[in-house]
Amino acid sequence: MPRNLFKLLFACAVLSTHLASAQNTVHNAAATPKKNLTNAEMANRVRQEFLHAWNGYKKYAWGHDELKPLSKSYRDWHSVSLYMTPVDALDTMVLMGLKTEAASTREYIVKNLSFDQDIEVKNFEVTIRMLGGLLSAYQLTGDKRLLAMADDLGTRLLPAFNSPTGMPYMYVNLKTGATRGAVSNPAEIGTLLIEFGTLSKLTGKPIYYEKAKHALVELYNRRSPIGLVGSSINVETGVWTDPASHVSGGIDSYYEYLLKCSILFDDKDCARMWQSSIAALNKYVADDTTNGLWYGTVDMNTGARMATHFGALDAFFPAVLALGGDIDRARRLQESSYKMWTAFGIEPEELDYSTMKVTSGGYPLRPEIMESAYYLHHYTNDPRYLEMGRTIFDSLVTYCKADVGYAALKNVETKEKRDNMESFFFAETLKYSYLLFAPAKTLDLNKVVFNTEAHPIRKTW
């Protein structure tokens, strides 16, 4: 080998080693939890990351539903934008004290957002994100224009309830009222009363409360003899089409709203339905293993275990257990959720808890584990949950932060990013992260009820 070529190859090898070492140093520095930060400094850090993500949205996706952070472009859910990210993010800005940004965003929404659109929307998603966001922002700002917009949206969503059972269809056209999607699930049927009930109380129109409450009761009345609901049901016939019962996506927030509506509206029916439902869940769905407490999947009719799956969406349940007063069970389940997070450096969408192997490897920037850390810290004041929050947030910054905004992950084991940043990252993930470390006076959890999109609602009636 010529001497000069040998020198060149050797130099390249040394340079490559130095570059790899530098990259590892940077990565390790980013991944190292910043344990020396005070709670106030952590809250400010979350605030700065909110601004990083928000400024990316403003630069590359303003006027559209979502930022696509890797391609620096945007995505709209429909043929026209519903300004989903601004509406979802508005109350987070207010709570973070970003007054100027919140005021300008509010004006933009009021002047530009119209629901008089010939588009078919998913009733559940538009209710929790848009209706919930408008109602919460109205309560926080007192801007009556936001309530008027919520009332207009609520009216346009009402035709969804026009099924033979009163349980809503999945889709409704905002202009024509046309509906479709007869096969739905408990979450999409039973996660409407906080928003429609609040709209009813604030506008004095009973129909909103009545429709959403009727849907919830009709669903509950079709529970199995052992007290469980399945994964899917036909809203026209009332017949279950999938008997799998769990607390994961498709069912999750149905249980959440039974408890929260009993608190927010002092609704005795909801309290009764919650008590019988949580008893059935703890008897049949809870799985107390040598690997910790989990909630798996069982047959709604027999209670026979069908799967040992648990995931990012299920991690909301410690918060609900804590809100319901079962702190011991909430603590134990949160430890399982945290084990799922730390096993891969960030949580997968789903794993098999009997083997701790990933069964669905994506991470779409979900908030639920941080939500539960926030609730448990509120009720116990245990610094353990602050430590969890720091670790979780450090992971978010390390693996999901992009040059523009934050990106979901395709796979938590490889940490490959996906070109997606849903509006709930602003509404939930960053809000719960902020509230965990912010002063208690920022928001009193004893005086608000969060909808499932983390929009706080105060009982002002």
N, C-alpha and C positions, 0 to 999 in steps of 0.2 A: 504493500500500500504506500503511495507517495506520502512523504513526510507532511506536506502542507495539508493534504486531505485528512490525514490522521488528526492533526491539530484542530482542524475545523470540526470534525466529528466529536472530538473530545470537548471542545468549547460548547457545542450544541447540547451535549449531554449534561454538562455542568449547568448551563443556562436553564435547561428543562427541569433539572432537580431544584434549582433556586425558585423557579416559577411555581412548581408544585408545592414547595414549602411555603411560599408566600400565600398561595391560594388557601392552603390548609390553615395558615395563621389567621387570615381574614375570616374564613368560615368558622374556625373555632372561636374567634373573638365575637363573631355575631351570635354564635350559638350559646355562648357562656351567659348564664342568667345574671342579670345586673342586680345582685342582691344588696348592693350598697345603696340603692335608691330608696328614698322615703316614699310613703304612700302618695304624698303630694307630687313628688317628682315622677312617680309612675303614672299618675293621672294625667300629668302634663305630657308625658311621653305618648300616651294613648291619643291624647288630643292632637299632637303633632302628626301622628300616623293617620289620624282621620283626615287632617288637612292634606297630607301627601296623596291619599286616595281620592279625596274630593277635588283637589286641584287637577288631578289627572282626568277625572270625569269632566270637569269644566272645560279643559283644554281640548279634549278629543271626542267627547260624547254629549256636549251640552245640548239640551232640547230633546234628548233621546232617553230611552228607558234604562239602558245599561252601558257601561264602558267595557270594551274588550281590551284588556290591558296590554297584551302582548303585541297585537297587531295595531294598537293605538287607533282603534276604530270604535264602532258602536253596534248595539243590537237593539231593535225594537221588537216587542212581543207581538205586535199587530201591524196592520198597514199604516197606522198612525201611532205616534208616541202618546203614552199616557203620563209621561214624566215620572216614571215609577221611582227612579233613584232620588230625585229632589223631594218628592212627597214622603218617601220612606225615611229620608235622612233628616228632614226638617226638625223633628222634635229632639233628635240627638244633638243638633247644632245648638238648639235653645238650652238644653241641659248642660252642654259644655261651655256655655257663655260666649259662643261665637255670634254675638248680637248683630253685627253688621252683615255677616254672611247669611244669617237666618232671615234677617229683614229683607234683603235683596232677593233671596230665594223664594220667600213667601210672596212677594210682589210678582215675581216671574210666574209662579204657579197660578195665582189668581187671574193674571192677565192673559195667560196663554192656554191653560188646561181647559178642555171642553170634553164633556162626556156624551155630547150629542154626536155620536159617531156610529156609523154602520159597521160595527165590528163585534165579533163573538168573543166574549171574555170568559175566563174561568171564574165562576162566582166566588169560590173559596179564596183564590189568590188575590183577586181585586178587593174582596172584603177585608182580609187581614192586613194587606199592604196599603191600599189606597183609602178605603173607608176608615180603617183604624188610624192611619197616619193623619188624615184630615181632622178627625175628631180630637185626637190628642193634641195636634198643633193648635186647634181652636181653643182648647182648654188652657194651653200654656200661654197663648198670646192674646186671647180675647177677640181675635179678628173674626167678626160674624160672617164675613165672606166665605171663610173656610167651612163654617157650619152650613151655609147655603149650598155650597158645592157638595158637601156630604149628603145633604138631603136630596139633591138632584140625583146623585149616584145611587143612593138607597132606593129611590123610586124606580130607577131603571133596572135595578137588580131584582125587585120584587117578583116579576114574572117567573123567576127560577123556581119559586115555591108552588107553582100551579101544576103539581103532579097529583095523581089520585090519592096518594098518602099524605101529601103536604111536605114530604121530604124533598129537598131541592134537586133539580137537575144540575149537572155539572157545569153546563155552559148556557149563557144567555146573551142575546144580541142587545147592545145598549140602546139602539135606536128602535128596533122592531119588536123587541121582547120575545123573539123566537128562541126556543130552548132545544137542547139535545143533551144526550148523555144520561140515559136512565140508570145505568149501572154505576153506582158511586160507592163511597166508603164512609165509615163513621167520622173520620176527621173532616171531610168536606161537607158532611151533613150537620155535624154537631159543633162546628167551630165558627159560629156566626152570631151567637146571642150577645156576647160582650159588645160587638160593634153595632148590631141592629138594636139591641136593647138600649145602649147608650144614645143612639140616634133618636130612639123613641122618647127617652127621658128629656133630651135636650130640645126636641122640637114639639113635644106634646102630641105626637102622633102614635097612638097605641098599635097600629098595624105592624110596625116594624118589630116590636117586642113579641107580639102575638104569633107572627109567622115563624120567627126563628125559634121561639120557645116550643111551638107546636112540632116543628121538625125534630127538635131534640127529644121531646117526649115520645114521639112516634118511633124514633130509633131505639130509645131505651126500652120501650114496651115490646120490642122484638128481640130482646136479649134471650139467651138460651136458658133452659131450666136451671143451670148452675150459675147464671148471672153474668155470662160473658157475651161479647159481641164478636162478629167475624170480621174479615178483611174487606168484603164487598157485598153490596145489597142492591137489589133493583128497586128504585124509588117508585115505580109504577105499580109493581105487584107486592112489594114488601117482603120478597123472598130473598134469603141469603144466597149468594152465588159463590162464596168462598168462606169456609168455616175456620180458617186459621185465625187464632186470637193471640194478641201480643200488645205491647205498648209502643211499637215502632211506627214509622211513617204509614199513613193511611188510617191509623186509629188514634195515635198519640194525643193530639190536642182535644179530642172528644172528652177524654177523662179530665184533662186540664180545665176545660170550660165548665164541667159539672161543678168542680170545686170553686173556681173563680167566680162563676155567676151566683153561687150561693152566698159568696162574700160581698160582691159588688152590688147586687140587687136585693140582698137579704131574701133570696128566693128559697123557700122551704122545700119545694119540689126538687130543686137542684141539689140541695143539701142531702135529702133522702136518697136521691139517685147516686150521688157521690159515695155515700156511706156503704150502700150495698155493692157498688161497683168496686171500691177499693178492697172490700172484704173478699170478693171473688178473685180479684187479681192476686192478692197476697196468698190466697189458698191454692190457686191453680197455676198461675203464670210465673210467680216468683220461683227462682231456682237457687236454693242455698247449697252451694258446692264447696269443695275443698279449695277451690280457686276464687272464692268470694261469693257475694250475693249478686245474682243477675236476674233479669226477667227475659224468658225465652218465648217460644211459640208453642201453643197447645191447641187442641181441637176444642172449639167453643162449646160443643155439646157434651163431650166426655171428660175434658181436662187432660186427655192423653198428650204427652209431650211429642211435638212434631219436629222441633228443631231447637238447637242451642245457639241461636244467633242473637247478637246484640250489636248496636252500632251508634253512630254519631247522633242520630235523631233520638234514640232511646235515652241519651244522656240528659234529656230534659227532666226525667222522672224524679231524680233526687230533689230538684227544686219544688216539684209538686208535692212530694212526700213531706218536705220540710214545711211548706205552706199549710199542709193538712195536719201538722203537729207531730208527725212520726219522724222525729229527728234521728233516732237510732238507725232506723232502716235507711233514711236518707244518707246518713254518713257512710254506711256500709256500701251502698250502691254507688256513691260518688267515688269511693276508693276503687271500685271496679272500673268505672269510667276512666279514671285517671291511669289505671294500669293499662287500659286499652290505648290511651294517648301516649304514654311513655314507652310502650313496647316498640313503637315505630318512630318515635320522635314527633309524631303528630297522628291524630286518630284516623283510622280508615272509616269508610262509610258503613262497613259491617264486618264483623269477624265471627268465627265460631269460638265461643268462650270455653268450650271443652278442650280445644286444642290450641287456642290463641293464634289460629291461622286466619289470614285475611280471606274473606269471601267476596268482598267488593272493595276495591282499593282506592277509590277516589276520595278527595277531600274538597268539597265545594265552599270552604270558608265558613263552616257551620258554627253557630254560637252556643249550642245547648250545654256543653260542659262548663263554659264560662258562666252561663246563666245559673247553673246549679251551684257553682262556687260562690257566686254573689249571694244567692239566697241563704246558703249555709253559713256564710260569714255573718250575714245580717242576724240570723237567729242564734248563732253560737258565739260570735266574736272570737272564734278560734283562728289564730294566725296561720294554721295549716292551709286554709283556703286562700289566703293571700299568697302563700308560697306556690300553691297550685296555679293561681292566676298569673303569677310572674313567669312560671315555666311555660304555661300555655301561650302567653303573649310573646315570649321570646321565640318560641317555635314558629309562631305566625310570621314574625318579622324575618326570621332566618330563612324560612323555606317558601314563603308566599309573597313577600314584597318584591315588586317589579319596578323597573325604571319609571313606569307610569302605573300608579295604583297598586292593587294586590291581585294576585292570580290564584285561582283554584288549582288543585293538584290533580293530575291524571292518576297518579299512583303514589301512595304515601311511602312505599318501600324504595322507589327510585327517586322520588321527589320531583318528577317531571311535571312542569307547570302546564295548565290548560288556560286557554284564552277566554276567561270568564270571570266576572266579578258581579254577582247578583246584588240587588239592592238591599237584601237583608244583612249584608256585611256592614253597611252603615247603620241600619235600623236596630240590629241586634248584637252582632259580634263586637263591634266597637263600643256600642252603648253599655253593654254589660261589663266589658273590660274597663271602661271609664268609671262606671258606678262602683265597681268593686273597690277601687282605690280612692275615689273622690270623697270629700267630707260628707258625713251623713246628712247634713242639711241640704245637699244638692237635690235629693229626692227621698222622701220618707216612704219606705216600702209598706209601712203600716197604713198609709193613707191613699195608696193607689193600687190598682190592679193592672198588671200588664196583659195586653192581649198576646196572642201567640207570636206576633211579629215584634214584640217588645215595645209597643206603643202604650205609654202609661195613661190610664183613665182614672180620673178622680170622681168620687161620688159627690157631685155637687147638687143633687136633687133631694 
